[in-house]
Amino acid sequence: MAGSAEVISIGTELLLGDILNSNAQFLAQELASLGIPHYFQTAVGDNPQRIQQVIQTACDRSNLLIFTGGLGPTPDDLTVATIADFFGADLEERPEVIADIQQKYAQRNRSMPKGIYKQALLPKGADVLPNPTGSAPGIIWQPRSGITLMTFPGVPSELQVMWAETAASYLQEHGWSNGAIVSRMLKFWGTSESTLVKQIGPLLDQANPTVAPYANLGESRLRITARADSYAAAEQMIAPIAAEILGRTGQDCYGADADTLATVVGDLLRSRQQTLAVAESCTGGGLGQMLTEVPGSSDYFYGGVIAYANSVKQNLLRVEEASLEQEGAVSDAVAQQMALGVQQLAHTDWALSITGIAGPGGSSPNKPVGLVYVGLATPDKTASSQVYRFGSSRPRDWIRQLSACSALDQLRRALI
């Protein structure tokens, strides 16, 4: 079945910025993997008139309409009723949906909230799209020739299960899948987007696969996208392009797709059977948080010290008083001593330290906001440090994030 898809996200909370629309991102990725063209996304609040305006626009330009949000029991859950009204269909109570809701609440030993059976009112002629983990089902419906629509709850975990168990196979079986669109995202740290563009040159002009650059919060990315008859064939098209990019960019590429600097560093430490500790000042534990977000990080990460005050640097990490007085806490010497101190304290192979000025205050003419030193202690008990100048106009959180990521990248390069 030829046609294109449109994702319609319903919920005033999306327009207010109260939540991030991760459902739209998930659906976009899944549609691409099925080879279904997807040209438009819309977010609309919980208002029947505006929702119907969006439906009218979508029907004029798309064949597959995918709705998320607004399927619950509360008064602002308007999606199904509004869709039915737009297409002139009556709602009917589905006994199988009521039975499913009752069973789930009984299993959880919970009382059913008021209005829960509203979720069993579905348009005549629509098929139920089962929700294995929640109480609100979706629908699959062809309300008119050339239009197929699907509805999903706004809860991401519920949507993802419903997609995997029912929706994806339905689309494949009914001729929507047209080959595969596969992307691989190469990730870089320590190099700018403009530098990457110069390095890869003519690769940006290809039609299939395409190569597109992106940059965000210190990280640069290159997305390679191929369209082919199958997922495997698309991957084969991507492989030589990725290899050529890696040959041109070297160690600046730290990973791909789901990789993070923390997971890559963790894999390197685990493969070497080596350990790490950290000492942090301006990042206040942010580096340790990144490391411990990785499942199994206890294999290689022993812990850290948040040495915010000079007295803690001196008494716990054995930073010399003379270094603090003469060079200041934000200095090459103090960064090195912090790294050596936590390495000795935790008995690890490697150690990282961070000391800097995250702002907005605390700066001086010689030490502006954004000045950060990262110390690295090696298994032979020597230390070095690297200075970073992230810029005085950067927000405090950005400087802290950039500092922690730069520390991980510094260790990554040492390990490889």
FENVEN-V997842 format. One line per field, one symbol per residue. ss: DSSP state (A for helix, B for strand, O for the rest). A space follows every 10 residues. Layout:
ss=???
//
This chain:
ss=OOOOBBBBBB OAAAAOOOOO OAAAAAAAAA AAAOOOOBBB BBBBOOOAAA AAAAAAAAAA AOOBBBBBOO OOOOOOOOAA AAAAAAOOOO BBBOAAAAAA AAAAAAAOOO OOOOOAAAAA BBBOOOBBBO OOOOOOOBBB BBBBOOBBBB BBOOOAAAAA AAAAAAAAAA AAAOOOOOOB BBBBBBBBBO OOAAAAAAAA AAAAAOOOOB BBBBBBOOBB BBBBBBBBOO AAAAAAAAAA AAAAAAAAAA AABBBBOOOO AAAAAAAAAA AAOOOBBBBB OOOOOAAAAA AAOOOOAAAO BBBBBBOOOA AAAAAOOOOO AAAAAAOOOO OAAAAAAAAA AAAAAAOOOB BBBBBBOOOO OOOOOOOOOO BBBBBBBOOO OOBBBBBBBO OOOOOAAAAA AAAAAAAAAA AAAAAO
//
